[in-house]
Amino acid sequence: MTLDMLKQVDWVQVLTNVAKTVGVILVAVGVGGLVVTLGIPEAIIGAFLLIVRLAISAWGTLATILGTGTAVLAVS
């Protein structure tokens, strides 16, 4: 890849995708470990997964906002 090609990459989107994937993996492993060791009831796990889904949605919105700010700065 040339330097010009690297400048055209939307790094916010790349980092968002990586963070989302890593976050989901860490949460899945963490929740699995907690369920096995503590025997947590299903209702609590369901509520926790709802919070995780909301966080993932908010992360997408944050990436959009940051991407827009980057585009505005690039145009200036």
Buried (B, 14 or more C-beta within 10 A) or exposed (E): EEEEEEEEEEEBBEEBEEEBEEBEEEBEEEBEEBBEEEEEEEEEEEEBEEEBEEEBEEBEEEBEEBBEEBEEEEEE
